[in-house]
Amino acid sequence: MIFRNGTSNDIERIANLHALSWQQNYRASFSAHFLDNLAFDNRLKEWTNRLQHPGDDQYVLLAEEDGNMLGFICAYFSENAQFGTLLDNLHVSLNTQGKGVGTKLMAALAEEILQRKSADGFYLWVLNTNAAAIIYYEKLGGVAIETLESNDIGDKPFLKIRYYWEDASRFLDNIKAKSHKK
Protein backbone atom coordinates (compact mmCIF):
# COMPACT_ATOMS: atom_id res chain seq x y z
CA MET A 1 0.00 0.00 0.00
CA ILE A 2 1.25 3.45 -0.87
CA PHE A 3 0.06 6.89 0.16
CA ARG A 4 0.26 9.92 -2.08
CA ASN A 5 -1.20 13.38 -2.38
CA GLY A 6 -4.28 13.70 -4.55
CA THR A 7 -3.99 15.67 -7.78
CA SER A 8 -6.35 16.87 -10.49
CA ASN A 9 -5.68 13.56 -12.28
CA ASP A 10 -7.60 11.84 -9.45
CA ILE A 11 -10.82 13.86 -9.67
CA GLU A 12 -13.00 11.19 -11.26
CA ARG A 13 -11.68 8.30 -9.13
CA ILE A 14 -12.20 10.27 -5.91
CA ALA A 15 -15.67 11.42 -6.99
CA ASN A 16 -16.60 7.82 -7.82
CA LEU A 17 -15.50 6.44 -4.46
CA HIS A 18 -17.08 9.37 -2.61
CA ALA A 19 -20.45 8.93 -4.36
CA LEU A 20 -20.33 5.15 -3.92
CA SER A 21 -19.61 5.57 -0.22
CA TRP A 22 -22.62 7.86 0.12
CA GLN A 23 -24.78 5.36 -1.75
CA GLN A 24 -23.66 2.56 0.58
CA ASN A 25 -23.89 4.49 3.87
CA TYR A 26 -26.44 7.29 3.58
CA ARG A 27 -29.65 5.56 2.41
CA ALA A 28 -31.29 6.52 5.70
CA SER A 29 -30.27 10.18 5.30
CA PHE A 30 -30.71 11.08 1.62
CA SER A 31 -33.31 10.17 -0.97
CA ALA A 32 -32.75 7.27 -3.37
CA HIS A 33 -33.20 9.76 -6.22
CA PHE A 34 -30.33 11.94 -4.96
CA LEU A 35 -28.03 9.00 -4.24
CA ASP A 36 -28.73 7.10 -7.45
CA ASN A 37 -29.00 10.01 -9.90
CA LEU A 38 -27.28 13.10 -8.52
CA ALA A 39 -24.56 12.07 -6.04
CA PHE A 40 -21.83 11.37 -8.60
CA ASP A 41 -22.31 14.68 -10.45
CA ASN A 42 -22.46 16.48 -7.10
CA ARG A 43 -19.18 14.93 -5.99
CA LEU A 44 -17.53 15.38 -9.41
CA LYS A 45 -18.28 19.12 -9.29
CA GLU A 46 -16.97 19.37 -5.72
CA TRP A 47 -13.75 17.44 -6.40
CA THR A 48 -13.09 19.31 -9.65
CA ASN A 49 -13.23 22.56 -7.68
CA ARG A 50 -11.14 21.22 -4.79
CA LEU A 51 -8.36 19.70 -6.86
CA GLN A 52 -8.18 22.33 -9.59
CA HIS A 53 -8.19 25.21 -7.09
CA PRO A 54 -6.74 23.87 -3.81
CA GLY A 55 -6.21 26.18 -0.89
CA ASP A 56 -2.98 26.20 1.14
CA ASP A 57 -4.83 24.62 4.05
CA GLN A 58 -6.22 21.69 1.99
CA TYR A 59 -4.72 18.20 2.31
CA VAL A 60 -5.85 15.31 0.11
CA LEU A 61 -4.20 11.93 0.62
CA LEU A 62 -4.94 8.71 -1.27
CA ALA A 63 -4.21 5.13 -0.27
CA GLU A 64 -3.49 2.88 -3.24
CA GLU A 65 -2.45 -0.67 -3.91
CA ASP A 66 -1.55 -2.06 -7.33
CA GLY A 67 -2.99 1.07 -8.94
CA ASN A 68 -6.35 0.72 -7.18
CA MET A 69 -7.56 3.47 -4.87
CA LEU A 70 -8.40 1.94 -1.50
CA GLY A 71 -9.45 5.17 0.20
CA PHE A 72 -8.80 8.87 0.66
CA ILE A 73 -9.02 11.74 3.08
CA CYS A 74 -9.49 15.45 2.61
CA ALA A 75 -8.69 17.80 5.47
CA TYR A 76 -8.41 21.53 6.10
CA PHE A 77 -5.73 22.57 8.59
CA SER A 78 -6.62 24.93 11.44
CA GLU A 79 -10.13 25.29 10.01
CA ASN A 80 -11.72 25.96 13.40
CA ALA A 81 -10.25 28.07 16.21
CA GLN A 82 -11.62 25.74 18.90
CA PHE A 83 -11.35 22.29 17.28
CA GLY A 84 -8.41 22.67 14.87
CA THR A 85 -8.19 20.72 11.63
CA LEU A 86 -11.35 19.59 9.86
CA LEU A 87 -11.18 16.03 8.53
CA ASP A 88 -13.84 16.75 5.92
CA ASN A 89 -13.77 13.40 4.13
CA LEU A 90 -12.62 9.89 4.98
CA HIS A 91 -13.83 7.23 2.58
CA VAL A 92 -12.54 3.69 2.18
CA SER A 93 -13.80 1.25 -0.45
CA LEU A 94 -16.23 -1.29 0.93
CA ASN A 95 -14.04 -4.30 0.09
CA THR A 96 -11.11 -2.66 1.91
CA GLN A 97 -12.89 -1.69 5.13
CA GLY A 98 -11.62 -3.39 8.27
CA LYS A 99 -8.04 -3.65 6.97
CA GLY A 100 -6.69 -0.52 8.67
CA VAL A 101 -6.69 1.80 5.65
CA GLY A 102 -8.87 4.46 7.31
CA THR A 103 -6.78 4.35 10.48
CA LYS A 104 -3.57 4.72 8.48
CA LEU A 105 -5.02 7.68 6.60
CA MET A 106 -6.07 9.32 9.88
CA ALA A 107 -2.60 8.65 11.33
CA ALA A 108 -1.01 10.29 8.29
CA LEU A 109 -3.23 13.32 8.89
CA ALA A 110 -2.23 13.45 12.57
CA GLU A 111 1.45 13.32 11.57
CA GLU A 112 0.90 16.11 9.05
CA ILE A 113 -0.86 18.23 11.69
CA LEU A 114 2.16 17.85 13.98
CA GLN A 115 4.64 18.48 11.16
CA ARG A 116 2.87 21.69 10.14
CA LYS A 117 2.71 22.77 13.79
CA SER A 118 -0.99 23.34 13.25
CA ALA A 119 -3.46 23.39 16.13
CA ASP A 120 -3.15 19.93 17.71
CA GLY A 121 -6.78 18.91 17.58
CA PHE A 122 -8.84 17.61 14.70
CA TYR A 123 -12.48 16.79 14.15
CA LEU A 124 -14.96 15.45 11.66
CA TRP A 125 -18.69 15.30 11.12
CA VAL A 126 -20.49 11.98 10.73
CA LEU A 127 -24.14 11.48 9.92
CA ASN A 128 -26.07 10.03 12.86
CA THR A 129 -27.37 7.22 10.62
CA ASN A 130 -23.86 5.94 9.86
CA ALA A 131 -23.65 3.51 12.80
CA ALA A 132 -20.54 1.69 11.56
CA ALA A 133 -18.58 4.95 11.27
CA ILE A 134 -19.73 6.09 14.72
CA ILE A 135 -18.50 2.83 16.28
CA TYR A 136 -15.21 3.16 14.37
CA TYR A 137 -14.56 6.76 15.46
CA GLU A 138 -15.35 5.98 19.09
CA LYS A 139 -13.00 2.99 18.94
CA LEU A 140 -10.30 5.40 17.76
CA GLY A 141 -10.89 7.68 20.73
CA GLY A 142 -13.09 10.29 19.09
CA VAL A 143 -15.40 12.14 21.46
CA ALA A 144 -18.89 13.15 20.34
CA ILE A 145 -19.04 16.87 21.12
CA GLU A 146 -22.34 17.92 19.58
CA THR A 147 -25.14 16.94 17.22
CA LEU A 148 -26.57 19.45 14.75
CA GLU A 149 -29.27 19.45 12.12
CA SER A 150 -27.86 20.32 8.71
CA ASN A 151 -28.73 20.36 5.02
CA ASP A 152 -25.36 21.25 3.50
CA ILE A 153 -25.23 18.05 1.40
CA GLY A 154 -27.85 15.76 -0.06
CA ASP A 155 -31.44 16.72 -0.62
CA LYS A 156 -33.03 16.81 2.83
CA PRO A 157 -32.11 17.81 6.39
CA PHE A 158 -30.13 15.33 8.49
CA LEU A 159 -28.38 15.12 11.84
CA LYS A 160 -24.61 15.13 12.03
CA ILE A 161 -22.32 14.53 14.98
CA ARG A 162 -19.00 16.30 15.57
CA TYR A 163 -16.30 13.83 16.68
CA TYR A 164 -13.20 15.43 18.16
CA TRP A 165 -9.67 14.35 18.94
CA GLU A 166 -8.04 16.93 21.18
CA ASP A 167 -4.43 16.01 20.50
CA ALA A 168 -2.93 14.58 17.29
CA SER A 169 0.10 13.30 19.18
CA ARG A 170 -2.07 11.40 21.66
CA PHE A 171 -4.11 10.00 18.76
CA LEU A 172 -0.90 8.60 17.21
CA ASP A 173 0.22 7.16 20.56
CA ASN A 174 -3.15 5.41 20.96
CA ILE A 175 -2.99 3.98 17.44
CA LYS A 176 0.55 2.67 18.04
CA ALA A 177 -0.45 1.16 21.39
CA LYS A 178 -3.40 -0.66 19.80
CA SER A 179 -1.26 -2.02 16.97
CA HIS A 180 1.28 -3.41 19.48
CA LYS A 181 -1.49 -5.28 21.35
CA LYS A 182 -2.37 -7.29 18.24
Residue pairs with C-beta under 8 A, 6 or more apart in sequence:
1 63
1 64
1 65
1 70
1 101
1 104
2 63
2 64
2 65
3 61
3 62
3 63
3 64
3 104
3 105
3 108
4 61
4 62
4 64
5 59
5 60
5 61
5 62
6 14
6 51
6 60
6 61
6 62
6 72
6 74
7 51
8 51
8 52
10 51
10 60
10 62
10 69
11 44
11 47
11 48
11 51
11 52
12 44
13 69
14 43
14 47
14 51
14 60
14 62
14 69
14 72
15 40
15 43
15 44
15 46
15 47
15 48
16 40
16 43
17 69
17 71
17 72
17 91
17 93
18 43
18 46
18 47
18 89
18 91
19 39
19 40
19 42
19 43
19 44
20 93
20 94
21 91
21 92
21 94
22 30
22 35
22 39
22 43
23 35
23 36
23 39
24 94
25 127
25 129
25 130
25 132
25 133
26 35
26 127
26 129
26 130
26 154
27 35
28 129
29 127
29 129
29 130
29 154
29 156
29 158
30 39
30 153
30 154
30 155
30 156
30 158
31 154
31 155
31 156
33 155
34 42
34 154
34 155
38 155
42 153
50 58
50 60
50 74
51 60
54 60
55 76
57 76
57 77
57 78
57 79
58 74
58 75
58 76
59 73
59 74
59 75
59 76
59 77
59 109
59 112
60 72
60 73
60 74
61 72
61 73
61 105
61 108
61 109
62 69
62 71
62 72
63 69
63 70
63 71
63 72
63 92
63 101
63 104
63 105
64 70
69 93
70 92
70 93
70 96
70 101
71 90
71 91
71 92
71 93
71 96
71 101
71 102
71 105
72 89
72 90
72 91
72 105
73 87
73 89
73 90
73 105
73 106
73 108
73 109
74 87
74 88
74 89
75 85
75 86
75 87
75 88
75 109
75 112
75 122
76 85
76 86
76 88
77 85
77 112
77 113
77 116
77 118
78 84
78 85
78 118
78 119
79 85
79 86
80 86
80 123
81 119
83 121
83 122
83 123
83 145
83 162
83 164
84 113
84 118
84 119
84 120
84 121
84 122
84 123
85 109
85 113
85 118
85 119
85 121
85 122
85 123
85 168
86 122
86 123
86 124
87 106
87 109
87 122
87 123
87 124
88 124
90 102
90 105
90 106
90 124
92 101
92 102
92 105
102 136
103 140
103 175
106 140
106 171
106 175
107 171
107 172
107 175
109 122
109 168
110 122
110 165
110 168
110 169
110 171
110 172
110 175
111 168
111 172
113 119
113 120
113 122
113 168
114 120
114 168
114 169
114 172
120 166
120 167
120 168
120 169
121 164
121 165
121 166
121 167
121 168
122 164
122 165
122 168
122 171
123 145
123 162
123 163
123 164
123 165
124 137
124 142
124 162
124 163
125 150
125 160
125 161
125 162
125 163
126 133
126 134
126 137
126 160
126 161
126 163
127 133
127 158
127 159
127 160
127 161
128 134
128 147
128 158
128 159
128 160
128 161
129 158
129 159
134 144
134 161
137 163
138 144
138 163
140 165
140 171
140 174
140 175
141 165
141 170
141 171
141 174
142 163
142 164
142 165
143 163
143 164
143 165
143 166
144 161
144 162
144 163
145 162
145 163
145 164
146 161
146 162
147 159
147 160
147 161
147 162
148 159
148 160
148 162
149 157
149 158
149 159
150 157
150 158
150 159
150 160
151 157
151 158
165 171
